[in-house]
């Protein structure tokens, strides 16, 4: 099984993926199976107008993960522009110090 982040949410195909509410309600298990297989949402209409989408859980998880990552990147870029970044050399030094302390801890526990 693919990880959620690897499953793209594919675009809805109007010729295949637009379904009236009553049809979706009457055949819900069929439509759930279809969105799980195709990773394409189904647009559900009411009174001829778009009302909701039926989306598989893995694709929605992946979409949320990408949105969260995108927001984190935006925050990082803003903080960097404001001078709040940490220089690469400092990150490297902190990382090495952490790894050294972790290694020392593991050796002490092993004794």
Biopython code that builds the backbone (N, CA, C, O; Angstrom):
import numpy as np
from Bio.PDB.StructureBuilder import StructureBuilder

atoms = [
    (1, "UNK", "N", (0.843, -1.186, 0.000)),
    (1, "UNK", "CA", (0.000, 0.000, 0.000)),
    (1, "UNK", "C", (0.885, 1.246, 0.000)),
    (1, "UNK", "O", (1.885, 1.308, 0.715)),
    (2, "UNK", "N", (0.513, 2.214, -0.792)),
    (2, "UNK", "CA", (1.272, 3.460, -0.852)),
    (2, "UNK", "C", (1.016, 4.293, 0.394)),
    (2, "UNK", "O", (-0.050, 4.220, 1.007)),
    (3, "UNK", "N", (2.006, 5.077, 0.750)),
    (3, "UNK", "CA", (1.822, 6.027, 1.847)),
    (3, "UNK", "C", (0.878, 7.117, 1.380)),
    (3, "UNK", "O", (0.803, 7.416, 0.188)),
    (4, "UNK", "N", (0.152, 7.714, 2.325)),
    (4, "UNK", "CA", (-0.839, 8.738, 1.969)),
    (4, "UNK", "C", (-0.223, 9.868, 1.158)),
    (4, "UNK", "O", (-0.870, 10.398, 0.254)),
    (5, "UNK", "N", (1.012, 10.244, 1.461)),
    (5, "UNK", "CA", (1.627, 11.359, 0.753)),
    (5, "UNK", "C", (1.912, 11.024, -0.705)),
    (5, "UNK", "O", (2.099, 11.924, -1.523)),
    (6, "UNK", "N", (1.948, 9.717, -1.039)),
    (6, "UNK", "CA", (2.231, 9.294, -2.403)),
    (6, "UNK", "C", (0.979, 9.195, -3.273)),
    (6, "UNK", "O", (1.081, 8.957, -4.476)),
    (7, "UNK", "N", (-0.185, 9.373, -2.684)),
    (7, "UNK", "CA", (-1.429, 9.214, -3.429)),
    (7, "UNK", "C", (-1.915, 10.587, -3.861)),
    (7, "UNK", "O", (-2.320, 11.392, -3.022)),
    (8, "UNK", "N", (-1.879, 10.861, -5.143)),
    (8, "UNK", "CA", (-2.350, 12.175, -5.601)),
    (8, "UNK", "C", (-3.867, 12.217, -5.663)),
    (8, "UNK", "O", (-4.513, 11.226, -6.003)),
    (9, "UNK", "N", (-4.418, 13.352, -5.337)),
    (9, "UNK", "CA", (-5.845, 13.572, -5.529)),
    (9, "UNK", "C", (-6.005, 13.987, -6.980)),
    (9, "UNK", "O", (-5.566, 15.063, -7.385)),
    (10, "UNK", "N", (-6.633, 13.132, -7.747)),
    (10, "UNK", "CA", (-6.762, 13.393, -9.174)),
    (10, "UNK", "C", (-7.952, 14.298, -9.426)),
    (10, "UNK", "O", (-8.875, 14.353, -8.613)),
    (11, "UNK", "N", (-7.938, 15.009, -10.545)),
    (11, "UNK", "CA", (-9.063, 15.905, -10.838)),
    (11, "UNK", "C", (-10.335, 15.135, -11.160)),
    (11, "UNK", "O", (-10.309, 14.030, -11.701)),
    (12, "UNK", "N", (-11.420, 15.750, -10.814)),
    (12, "UNK", "CA", (-12.749, 15.221, -11.106)),
    (12, "UNK", "C", (-12.989, 15.335, -12.616)),
    (12, "UNK", "O", (-12.683, 16.363, -13.220)),
    (13, "UNK", "N", (-13.534, 14.280, -13.218)),
    (13, "UNK", "CA", (-13.882, 14.314, -14.642)),
    (13, "UNK", "C", (-15.380, 14.575, -14.757)),
    (13, "UNK", "O", (-16.185, 13.716, -14.397)),
    (14, "UNK", "N", (-15.757, 15.740, -15.249)),
    (14, "UNK", "CA", (-17.181, 16.079, -15.309)),
    (14, "UNK", "C", (-18.030, 15.055, -16.059)),
    (14, "UNK", "O", (-19.192, 14.847, -15.708)),
    (15, "UNK", "N", (-17.476, 14.418, -17.077)),
    (15, "UNK", "CA", (-18.259, 13.447, -17.842)),
    (15, "UNK", "C", (-18.501, 12.149, -17.085)),
    (15, "UNK", "O", (-19.400, 11.388, -17.445)),
    (16, "UNK", "N", (-17.714, 11.878, -16.034)),
    (16, "UNK", "CA", (-17.838, 10.619, -15.303)),
    (16, "UNK", "C", (-18.111, 10.784, -13.814)),
    (16, "UNK", "O", (-18.689, 9.895, -13.188)),
    (17, "UNK", "N", (-17.703, 11.905, -13.243)),
    (17, "UNK", "CA", (-17.659, 12.022, -11.789)),
    (17, "UNK", "C", (-18.638, 13.029, -11.193)),
    (17, "UNK", "O", (-18.431, 13.493, -10.071)),
    (18, "UNK", "N", (-19.691, 13.371, -11.914)),
    (18, "UNK", "CA", (-20.725, 14.248, -11.376)),
    (18, "UNK", "C", (-21.987, 13.406, -11.232)),
    (18, "UNK", "O", (-22.501, 12.847, -12.201)),
    (19, "UNK", "N", (-22.472, 13.331, -9.990)),
    (19, "UNK", "CA", (-23.571, 12.413, -9.688)),
    (19, "UNK", "C", (-24.635, 13.134, -8.865)),
    (19, "UNK", "O", (-24.303, 13.837, -7.909)),
    (20, "UNK", "N", (-25.912, 12.969, -9.224)),
    (20, "UNK", "CA", (-26.977, 13.536, -8.391)),
    (20, "UNK", "C", (-27.001, 12.869, -7.015)),
    (20, "UNK", "O", (-26.667, 11.691, -6.882)),
    (21, "UNK", "N", (-27.394, 13.618, -6.009)),
    (21, "UNK", "CA", (-27.431, 13.131, -4.639)),
    (21, "UNK", "C", (-28.215, 11.827, -4.519)),
    (21, "UNK", "O", (-27.743, 10.883, -3.885)),
    (22, "UNK", "N", (-29.395, 11.760, -5.111)),
    (22, "UNK", "CA", (-30.230, 10.558, -4.970)),
    (22, "UNK", "C", (-29.531, 9.328, -5.541)),
    (22, "UNK", "O", (-29.619, 8.247, -4.959)),
    (23, "UNK", "N", (-28.848, 9.472, -6.655)),
    (23, "UNK", "CA", (-28.120, 8.338, -7.245)),
    (23, "UNK", "C", (-26.962, 7.925, -6.345)),
    (23, "UNK", "O", (-26.722, 6.735, -6.143)),
    (24, "UNK", "N", (-26.245, 8.908, -5.806)),
    (24, "UNK", "CA", (-25.132, 8.612, -4.907)),
    (24, "UNK", "C", (-25.643, 7.906, -3.648)),
    (24, "UNK", "O", (-25.047, 6.931, -3.192)),
    (25, "UNK", "N", (-26.732, 8.397, -3.100)),
    (25, "UNK", "CA", (-27.311, 7.797, -1.894)),
    (25, "UNK", "C", (-27.709, 6.346, -2.154)),
    (25, "UNK", "O", (-27.463, 5.472, -1.324)),
    (26, "UNK", "N", (-28.317, 6.099, -3.294)),
    (26, "UNK", "CA", (-28.801, 4.751, -3.609)),
    (26, "UNK", "C", (-27.678, 3.782, -3.957)),
    (26, "UNK", "O", (-27.865, 2.569, -3.868)),
    (27, "UNK", "N", (-26.531, 4.288, -4.345)),
    (27, "UNK", "CA", (-25.410, 3.436, -4.761)),
    (27, "UNK", "C", (-24.112, 3.827, -4.048)),
    (27, "UNK", "O", (-23.029, 3.763, -4.630)),
    (28, "UNK", "N", (-24.236, 4.228, -2.795)),
    (28, "UNK", "CA", (-23.099, 4.789, -2.072)),
    (28, "UNK", "C", (-21.903, 3.848, -2.031)),
    (28, "UNK", "O", (-20.778, 4.292, -2.260)),
    (29, "UNK", "N", (-22.102, 2.572, -1.750)),
    (29, "UNK", "CA", (-20.957, 1.660, -1.651)),
    (29, "UNK", "C", (-20.222, 1.556, -2.990)),
    (29, "UNK", "O", (-19.000, 1.410, -3.013)),
    (30, "UNK", "N", (-20.942, 1.628, -4.084)),
    (30, "UNK", "CA", (-20.317, 1.596, -5.411)),
    (30, "UNK", "C", (-19.445, 2.827, -5.616)),
    (30, "UNK", "O", (-18.323, 2.725, -6.113)),
    (31, "UNK", "N", (-19.964, 3.989, -5.231)),
    (31, "UNK", "CA", (-19.204, 5.222, -5.417)),
    (31, "UNK", "C", (-18.011, 5.307, -4.472)),
    (31, "UNK", "O", (-16.964, 5.840, -4.839)),
    (32, "UNK", "N", (-18.165, 4.789, -3.265)),
    (32, "UNK", "CA", (-17.023, 4.752, -2.342)),
    (32, "UNK", "C", (-15.927, 3.871, -2.917)),
    (32, "UNK", "O", (-14.756, 4.251, -2.890)),
    (33, "UNK", "N", (-16.276, 2.725, -3.428)),
    (33, "UNK", "CA", (-15.284, 1.835, -4.043)),
    (33, "UNK", "C", (-14.602, 2.527, -5.223)),
    (33, "UNK", "O", (-13.395, 2.387, -5.419)),
    (34, "UNK", "N", (-15.373, 3.265, -5.996)),
    (34, "UNK", "CA", (-14.809, 3.939, -7.164)),
    (34, "UNK", "C", (-13.793, 5.016, -6.774)),
    (34, "UNK", "O", (-12.717, 5.093, -7.367)),
    (35, "UNK", "N", (-14.126, 5.844, -5.784)),
    (35, "UNK", "CA", (-13.170, 6.892, -5.403)),
    (35, "UNK", "C", (-11.929, 6.296, -4.746)),
    (35, "UNK", "O", (-10.836, 6.846, -4.876)),
    (36, "UNK", "N", (-12.087, 5.182, -4.045)),
    (36, "UNK", "CA", (-10.921, 4.531, -3.442)),
    (36, "UNK", "C", (-10.002, 3.966, -4.516)),
    (36, "UNK", "O", (-8.781, 3.976, -4.361)),
    (37, "UNK", "N", (-10.579, 3.480, -5.586)),
    (37, "UNK", "CA", (-9.787, 2.887, -6.671)),
    (37, "UNK", "C", (-9.151, 3.951, -7.569)),
    (37, "UNK", "O", (-7.979, 3.843, -7.926)),
    (38, "UNK", "N", (-9.920, 4.970, -7.929)),
    (38, "UNK", "CA", (-9.447, 5.957, -8.912)),
    (38, "UNK", "C", (-8.750, 7.155, -8.283)),
    (38, "UNK", "O", (-7.981, 7.842, -8.955)),
    (39, "UNK", "N", (-9.004, 7.413, -7.013)),
    (39, "UNK", "CA", (-8.504, 8.606, -6.320)),
    (39, "UNK", "C", (-9.004, 9.882, -6.994)),
    (39, "UNK", "O", (-8.369, 10.932, -6.900)),
    (40, "UNK", "N", (-10.143, 9.783, -7.670)),
    (40, "UNK", "CA", (-10.807, 10.958, -8.252)),
    (40, "UNK", "C", (-12.062, 11.221, -7.430)),
    (40, "UNK", "O", (-12.852, 10.305, -7.202)),
    (41, "UNK", "N", (-12.255, 12.451, -6.985)),
    (41, "UNK", "CA", (-13.462, 12.760, -6.216)),
    (41, "UNK", "C", (-14.699, 12.709, -7.105)),
    (41, "UNK", "O", (-14.624, 12.871, -8.323)),
    (42, "UNK", "N", (-15.813, 12.482, -6.473)),
    (42, "UNK", "CA", (-17.095, 12.535, -7.164)),
    (42, "UNK", "C", (-17.817, 13.776, -6.671)),
    (42, "UNK", "O", (-17.975, 13.979, -5.467)),
    (43, "UNK", "N", (-18.252, 14.598, -7.608)),
    (43, "UNK", "CA", (-19.023, 15.792, -7.284)),
    (43, "UNK", "C", (-20.484, 15.380, -7.167)),
    (43, "UNK", "O", (-21.069, 14.846, -8.109)),
    (44, "UNK", "N", (-21.060, 15.634, -6.008)),
    (44, "UNK", "CA", (-22.459, 15.294, -5.755)),
    (44, "UNK", "C", (-23.285, 16.565, -5.912)),
    (44, "UNK", "O", (-22.966, 17.603, -5.333)),
    (45, "UNK", "N", (-24.340, 16.469, -6.695)),
    (45, "UNK", "CA", (-25.192, 17.636, -6.933)),
    (45, "UNK", "C", (-26.525, 17.474, -6.214)),
    (45, "UNK", "O", (-26.987, 16.364, -5.950)),
    (46, "UNK", "N", (-27.120, 18.613, -5.910)),
    (46, "UNK", "CA", (-28.485, 18.673, -5.374)),
    (46, "UNK", "C", (-29.208, 19.750, -6.159)),
    (46, "UNK", "O", (-28.728, 20.876, -6.291)),
    (47, "UNK", "N", (-30.348, 19.390, -6.667)),
    (47, "UNK", "CA", (-31.138, 20.326, -7.469)),
    (47, "UNK", "C", (-30.306, 20.923, -8.611)),
    (47, "UNK", "O", (-30.444, 22.100, -8.943)),
    (48, "UNK", "N", (-29.442, 20.091, -9.205)),
    (48, "UNK", "CA", (-28.657, 20.517, -10.350)),
    (48, "UNK", "C", (-27.458, 21.393, -10.050)),
    (48, "UNK", "O", (-26.795, 21.879, -10.966)),
    (49, "UNK", "N", (-27.174, 21.600, -8.764)),
    (49, "UNK", "CA", (-26.032, 22.451, -8.389)),
    (49, "UNK", "C", (-25.035, 21.659, -7.551)),
    (49, "UNK", "O", (-25.410, 20.743, -6.820)),
    (50, "UNK", "N", (-23.777, 22.021, -7.668)),
    (50, "UNK", "CA", (-22.731, 21.361, -6.886)),
    (50, "UNK", "C", (-23.035, 21.502, -5.399)),
    (50, "UNK", "O", (-23.325, 22.597, -4.916)),
    (51, "UNK", "N", (-22.966, 20.367, -4.670)),
    (51, "UNK", "CA", (-23.273, 20.395, -3.244)),
    (51, "UNK", "C", (-22.119, 19.892, -2.388)),
    (51, "UNK", "O", (-21.837, 20.452, -1.329)),
    (52, "UNK", "N", (-21.451, 18.834, -2.846)),
    (52, "UNK", "CA", (-20.413, 18.229, -2.027)),
    (52, "UNK", "C", (-19.546, 17.327, -2.896)),
    (52, "UNK", "O", (-19.877, 17.023, -4.042)),
    (53, "UNK", "N", (-18.420, 16.906, -2.311)),
    (53, "UNK", "CA", (-17.548, 15.940, -2.975)),
    (53, "UNK", "C", (-17.445, 14.691, -2.113)),
    (53, "UNK", "O", (-17.469, 14.765, -0.885)),
    (54, "UNK", "N", (-17.334, 13.572, -2.756)),
    (54, "UNK", "CA", (-17.002, 12.318, -2.102)),
    (54, "UNK", "C", (-15.548, 12.034, -2.471)),
    (54, "UNK", "O", (-15.216, 11.888, -3.648)),
    (55, "UNK", "N", (-14.676, 11.956, -1.448)),
    (55, "UNK", "CA", (-13.238, 11.819, -1.666)),
    (55, "UNK", "C", (-12.732, 10.659, -0.832)),
    (55, "UNK", "O", (-13.185, 10.459, 0.295)),
    (56, "UNK", "N", (-11.785, 9.882, -1.381)),
    (56, "UNK", "CA", (-11.230, 8.782, -0.592)),
    (56, "UNK", "C", (-10.326, 9.333, 0.512)),
    (56, "UNK", "O", (-9.705, 10.386, 0.364)),
    (57, "UNK", "N", (-10.272, 8.607, 1.599)),
    (57, "UNK", "CA", (-9.551, 9.074, 2.787)),
    (57, "UNK", "C", (-8.056, 9.238, 2.536)),
    (57, "UNK", "O", (-7.464, 10.206, 3.012)),
    (58, "UNK", "N", (-7.429, 8.317, 1.801)),
    (58, "UNK", "CA", (-5.985, 8.422, 1.561)),
    (58, "UNK", "C", (-5.642, 9.690, 0.784)),
    (58, "UNK", "O", (-4.673, 10.377, 1.109)),
    (59, "UNK", "N", (-6.425, 9.998, -0.230)),
    (59, "UNK", "CA", (-6.156, 11.203, -1.020)),
    (59, "UNK", "C", (-6.361, 12.454, -0.185)),
    (59, "UNK", "O", (-5.598, 13.413, -0.305)),
    (60, "UNK", "N", (-7.384, 12.454, 0.660)),
    (60, "UNK", "CA", (-7.625, 13.616, 1.502)),
    (60, "UNK", "C", (-6.510, 13.782, 2.531)),
    (60, "UNK", "O", (-6.082, 14.902, 2.809)),
    (61, "UNK", "N", (-6.036, 12.663, 3.100)),
    (61, "UNK", "CA", (-4.896, 12.728, 4.021)),
    (61, "UNK", "C", (-3.685, 13.336, 3.322)),
    (61, "UNK", "O", (-3.006, 14.196, 3.883)),
    (62, "UNK", "N", (-3.417, 12.887, 2.098)),
    (62, "UNK", "CA", (-2.280, 13.402, 1.338)),
    (62, "UNK", "C", (-2.448, 14.895, 1.063)),
    (62, "UNK", "O", (-1.486, 15.659, 1.140)),
    (63, "UNK", "N", (-3.662, 15.298, 0.746)),
    (63, "UNK", "CA", (-3.931, 16.715, 0.493)),
    (63, "UNK", "C", (-3.679, 17.544, 1.750)),
    (63, "UNK", "O", (-3.068, 18.610, 1.677)),
    (64, "UNK", "N", (-4.142, 17.062, 2.897)),
    (64, "UNK", "CA", (-3.902, 17.763, 4.160)),
    (64, "UNK", "C", (-2.407, 17.825, 4.470)),
    (64, "UNK", "O", (-1.910, 18.856, 4.923)),
    (65, "UNK", "N", (-1.684, 16.715, 4.226)),
    (65, "UNK", "CA", (-0.238, 16.695, 4.475)),
    (65, "UNK", "C", (0.478, 17.722, 3.606)),
    (65, "UNK", "O", (1.353, 18.444, 4.084)),
    (66, "UNK", "N", (0.103, 17.788, 2.324)),
    (66, "UNK", "CA", (0.733, 18.765, 1.425)),
    (66, "UNK", "C", (0.409, 20.190, 1.850)),
    (66, "UNK", "O", (1.267, 21.070, 1.783)),
    (67, "UNK", "N", (-0.815, 20.421, 2.284)),
    (67, "UNK", "CA", (-1.199, 21.766, 2.732)),
    (67, "UNK", "C", (-0.411, 22.156, 3.980)),
    (67, "UNK", "O", (0.054, 23.290, 4.094)),
    (68, "UNK", "N", (-0.260, 21.221, 4.912)),
    (68, "UNK", "CA", (0.502, 21.506, 6.130)),
    (68, "UNK", "C", (1.967, 21.801, 5.791)),
    (68, "UNK", "O", (2.557, 22.726, 6.348)),
    (69, "UNK", "N", (2.550, 21.020, 4.885)),
    (69, "UNK", "CA", (3.934, 21.260, 4.473)),
    (69, "UNK", "C", (4.067, 22.614, 3.789)),
    (69, "UNK", "O", (5.031, 23.343, 4.026)),
    (70, "UNK", "N", (3.109, 22.946, 2.950)),
    (70, "UNK", "CA", (3.135, 24.233, 2.256)),
    (70, "UNK", "C", (3.079, 25.391, 3.250)),
    (70, "UNK", "O", (3.794, 26.380, 3.090)),
    (71, "UNK", "N", (2.240, 25.274, 4.267)),
    (71, "UNK", "CA", (2.160, 26.318, 5.294)),
    (71, "UNK", "C", (3.472, 26.418, 6.077)),
    (71, "UNK", "O", (3.929, 27.518, 6.389)),
    (72, "UNK", "N", (4.076, 25.267, 6.394)),
    (72, "UNK", "CA", (5.363, 25.276, 7.101)),
    (72, "UNK", "C", (6.436, 25.967, 6.266)),
    (72, "UNK", "O", (7.246, 26.728, 6.795)),
    (73, "UNK", "N", (6.441, 25.704, 4.975)),
    (73, "UNK", "CA", (7.420, 26.342, 4.085)),
    (73, "UNK", "C", (7.188, 27.848, 4.049)),
    (73, "UNK", "O", (8.142, 28.624, 4.102)),
    (74, "UNK", "N", (5.920, 28.268, 3.960)),
    (74, "UNK", "CA", (5.614, 29.704, 3.960)),
    (74, "UNK", "C", (6.102, 30.374, 5.242)),
    (74, "UNK", "O", (6.681, 31.460, 5.201)),
    (75, "UNK", "N", (5.865, 29.724, 6.377)),
    (75, "UNK", "CA", (6.309, 30.272, 7.666)),
    (75, "UNK", "C", (7.837, 30.367, 7.686)),
    (75, "UNK", "O", (8.396, 31.376, 8.115)),
    (76, "UNK", "N", (8.502, 29.318, 7.221)),
    (76, "UNK", "CA", (9.968, 29.314, 7.204)),
    (76, "UNK", "C", (10.519, 30.428, 6.327)),
    (76, "UNK", "O", (11.475, 31.105, 6.705)),
    (77, "UNK", "N", (9.924, 30.618, 5.165)),
    (77, "UNK", "CA", (10.384, 31.683, 4.268)),
    (77, "UNK", "C", (10.195, 33.060, 4.899)),
    (77, "UNK", "O", (11.071, 33.920, 4.805)),
    (78, "UNK", "N", (9.042, 33.262, 5.544)),
    (78, "UNK", "CA", (8.779, 34.545, 6.194)),
    (78, "UNK", "C", (9.767, 34.786, 7.331)),
    (78, "UNK", "O", (10.315, 35.881, 7.464)),
    (79, "UNK", "N", (9.993, 33.754, 8.154)),
    (79, "UNK", "CA", (10.931, 33.903, 9.266)),
    (79, "UNK", "C", (12.352, 34.144, 8.762)),
    (79, "UNK", "O", (13.090, 34.936, 9.348)),
    (80, "UNK", "N", (12.738, 33.472, 7.692)),
    (80, "UNK", "CA", (14.067, 33.679, 7.126)),
    (80, "UNK", "C", (14.212, 35.114, 6.628)),
    (80, "UNK", "O", (15.241, 35.753, 6.848)),
    (81, "UNK", "N", (13.162, 35.621, 5.947)),
    (81, "UNK", "CA", (13.188, 37.006, 5.444)),
    (81, "UNK", "C", (13.267, 38.005, 6.590)),
    (81, "UNK", "O", (13.799, 39.103, 6.422)),
    (82, "UNK", "N", (12.739, 37.630, 7.763)),
    (82, "UNK", "CA", (12.786, 38.503, 8.939)),
    (82, "UNK", "C", (14.085, 38.329, 9.724)),
    (82, "UNK", "O", (14.248, 38.920, 10.791)),
    (83, "UNK", "N", (15.000, 37.530, 9.207)),
    (83, "UNK", "CA", (16.280, 37.324, 9.880)),
    (83, "UNK", "C", (16.223, 36.348, 11.032)),
    (83, "UNK", "O", (17.126, 36.333, 11.869)),
    (84, "UNK", "N", (15.185, 35.533, 11.097)),
    (84, "UNK", "CA", (15.040, 34.594, 12.206)),
    (84, "UNK", "C", (15.627, 33.216, 11.904)),
    (84, "UNK", "O", (15.495, 32.296, 12.711)),
    (85, "UNK", "N", (16.264, 33.073, 10.763)),
    (85, "UNK", "CA", (16.845, 31.786, 10.392)),
    (85, "UNK", "C", (18.077, 31.460, 11.210)),
    (85, "UNK", "O", (18.652, 32.333, 11.860)),
    (86, "UNK", "N", (18.479, 30.211, 11.176)),
    (86, "UNK", "CA", (19.686, 29.762, 11.853)),
    (86, "UNK", "C", (20.703, 29.440, 10.765)),
    (86, "UNK", "O", (20.399, 28.676, 9.848)),
    (87, "UNK", "N", (21.904, 30.005, 10.847)),
    (87, "UNK", "CA", (22.924, 29.723, 9.833)),
    (87, "UNK", "C", (23.220, 28.220, 9.742)),
    (87, "UNK", "O", (23.179, 27.501, 10.740)),
    (88, "UNK", "N", (23.513, 27.778, 8.546)),
    (88, "UNK", "CA", (23.767, 26.363, 8.295)),
    (88, "UNK", "C", (24.854, 25.808, 9.200)),
    (88, "UNK", "O", (24.715, 24.702, 9.723)),
    (89, "UNK", "N", (25.928, 26.552, 9.393)),
    (89, "UNK", "CA", (27.028, 26.061, 10.232)),
    (89, "UNK", "C", (26.560, 25.822, 11.671)),
    (89, "UNK", "O", (26.986, 24.863, 12.314)),
    (90, "UNK", "N", (25.685, 26.695, 12.171)),
    (90, "UNK", "CA", (25.158, 26.501, 13.529)),
    (90, "UNK", "C", (24.273, 25.260, 13.596)),
    (90, "UNK", "O", (24.328, 24.505, 14.567)),
    (91, "UNK", "N", (23.463, 25.050, 12.572)),
    (91, "UNK", "CA", (22.628, 23.844, 12.516)),
    (91, "UNK", "C", (23.511, 22.607, 12.505)),
    (91, "UNK", "O", (23.232, 21.629, 13.198)),
    (92, "UNK", "N", (24.575, 22.654, 11.715)),
    (92, "UNK", "CA", (25.505, 21.531, 11.629)),
    (92, "UNK", "C", (26.140, 21.265, 12.993)),
    (92, "UNK", "O", (26.207, 20.116, 13.431)),
    (93, "UNK", "N", (26.603, 22.312, 13.663)),
    (93, "UNK", "CA", (27.229, 22.151, 14.979)),
    (93, "UNK", "C", (26.249, 21.585, 16.005)),
    (93, "UNK", "O", (26.589, 20.679, 16.765)),
    (94, "UNK", "N", (25.031, 22.125, 16.020)),
    (94, "UNK", "CA", (24.019, 21.627, 16.962)),
    (94, "UNK", "C", (23.698, 20.160, 16.682)),
    (94, "UNK", "O", (23.560, 19.360, 17.608)),
    (95, "UNK", "N", (23.580, 19.815, 15.402)),
    (95, "UNK", "CA", (23.259, 18.432, 15.024)),
    (95, "UNK", "C", (24.357, 17.483, 15.458)),
    (95, "UNK", "O", (24.078, 16.421, 16.016)),
    (96, "UNK", "N", (25.605, 17.855, 15.206)),
    (96, "UNK", "CA", (26.723, 17.002, 15.609)),
    (96, "UNK", "C", (26.802, 16.861, 17.124)),
    (96, "UNK", "O", (27.087, 15.779, 17.637)),
    (97, "UNK", "N", (26.551, 17.954, 17.839)),
    (97, "UNK", "CA", (26.570, 17.892, 19.305)),
    (97, "UNK", "C", (25.459, 16.968, 19.810)),
    (97, "UNK", "O", (25.666, 16.192, 20.742)),
    (98, "UNK", "N", (24.307, 17.056, 19.203)),
    (98, "UNK", "CA", (23.202, 16.183, 19.593)),
    (98, "UNK", "C", (23.551, 14.722, 19.334)),
    (98, "UNK", "O", (23.330, 13.862, 20.186)),
    (99, "UNK", "N", (24.101, 14.449, 18.146)),
    (99, "UNK", "CA", (24.471, 13.068, 17.813)),
    (99, "UNK", "C", (25.544, 12.539, 18.748)),
    (99, "UNK", "O", (25.513, 11.371, 19.137)),
    (100, "UNK", "N", (26.499, 13.399, 19.114)),
    (100, "UNK", "CA", (27.535, 12.991, 20.060)),
    (100, "UNK", "C", (26.928, 12.650, 21.416)),
    (100, "UNK", "O", (27.299, 11.646, 22.025)),
    (101, "UNK", "N", (25.993, 13.479, 21.896)),
    (101, "UNK", "CA", (25.369, 13.210, 23.194)),
    (101, "UNK", "C", (24.513, 11.948, 23.136)),
    (101, "UNK", "O", (24.446, 11.195, 24.107)),
    (102, "UNK", "N", (23.871, 11.723, 22.023)),
    (102, "UNK", "CA", (23.061, 10.513, 21.852)),
    (102, "UNK", "C", (23.959, 9.282, 21.863)),
    (102, "UNK", "O", (23.632, 8.275, 22.492)),
    (103, "UNK", "N", (25.073, 9.361, 21.178)),
    (103, "UNK", "CA", (26.028, 8.253, 21.135)),
    (103, "UNK", "C", (26.582, 7.969, 22.531)),
    (103, "UNK", "O", (26.697, 6.812, 22.936)),
    (104, "UNK", "N", (26.921, 9.021, 23.257)),
    (104, "UNK", "CA", (27.447, 8.859, 24.617)),
    (104, "UNK", "C", (26.389, 8.237, 25.525)),
    (104, "UNK", "O", (26.708, 7.394, 26.363)),
    (105, "UNK", "N", (25.146, 8.646, 25.362)),
    (105, "UNK", "CA", (24.053, 8.095, 26.168)),
    (105, "UNK", "C", (23.874, 6.607, 25.883)),
    (105, "UNK", "O", (23.696, 5.806, 26.801)),
    (106, "UNK", "N", (23.922, 6.243, 24.595)),
    (106, "UNK", "CA", (23.756, 4.834, 24.218)),
    (106, "UNK", "C", (24.880, 3.987, 24.798)),
    (106, "UNK", "O", (24.647, 2.870, 25.259)),
    (107, "UNK", "N", (26.101, 4.519, 24.774)),
    (107, "UNK", "CA", (27.239, 3.781, 25.337)),
    (107, "UNK", "C", (27.066, 3.605, 26.832)),
    (107, "UNK", "O", (27.362, 2.538, 27.371)),
    (108, "UNK", "N", (26.583, 4.655, 27.517)),
    (108, "UNK", "CA", (26.400, 4.571, 28.969)),
    (108, "UNK", "C", (25.302, 3.570, 29.320)),
    (108, "UNK", "O", (25.422, 2.852, 30.313)),
    (109, "UNK", "N", (24.241, 3.509, 28.527)),
    (109, "UNK", "CA", (23.147, 2.570, 28.780)),
    (109, "UNK", "C", (23.593, 1.145, 28.514)),
    (109, "UNK", "O", (23.164, 0.221, 29.204)),
    (110, "UNK", "N", (24.453, 0.958, 27.515)),
    (110, "UNK", "CA", (24.920, -0.382, 27.152)),
    (110, "UNK", "C", (25.838, -0.976, 28.219)),
    (110, "UNK", "O", (25.969, -2.196, 28.315)),
    (111, "UNK", "N", (26.477, -0.114, 29.026)),
    (111, "UNK", "CA", (27.385, -0.626, 30.066)),
    (111, "UNK", "C", (26.586, -1.193, 31.159)),
    (111, "UNK", "O", (27.143, -1.682, 32.142)),
]
sb = StructureBuilder()
sb.init_structure("model")
sb.init_model(0)
sb.init_chain("A")
sb.init_seg("    ")
for serial, (resi, resn, name, xyz) in enumerate(atoms, 1):
    if name == "N":
        sb.init_residue(resn, " ", resi, " ")
    sb.init_atom(name, np.array(xyz, "f"), 0.0, 1.0, " ", f" {name:<3s}", serial, name[0])
structure = sb.get_structure()
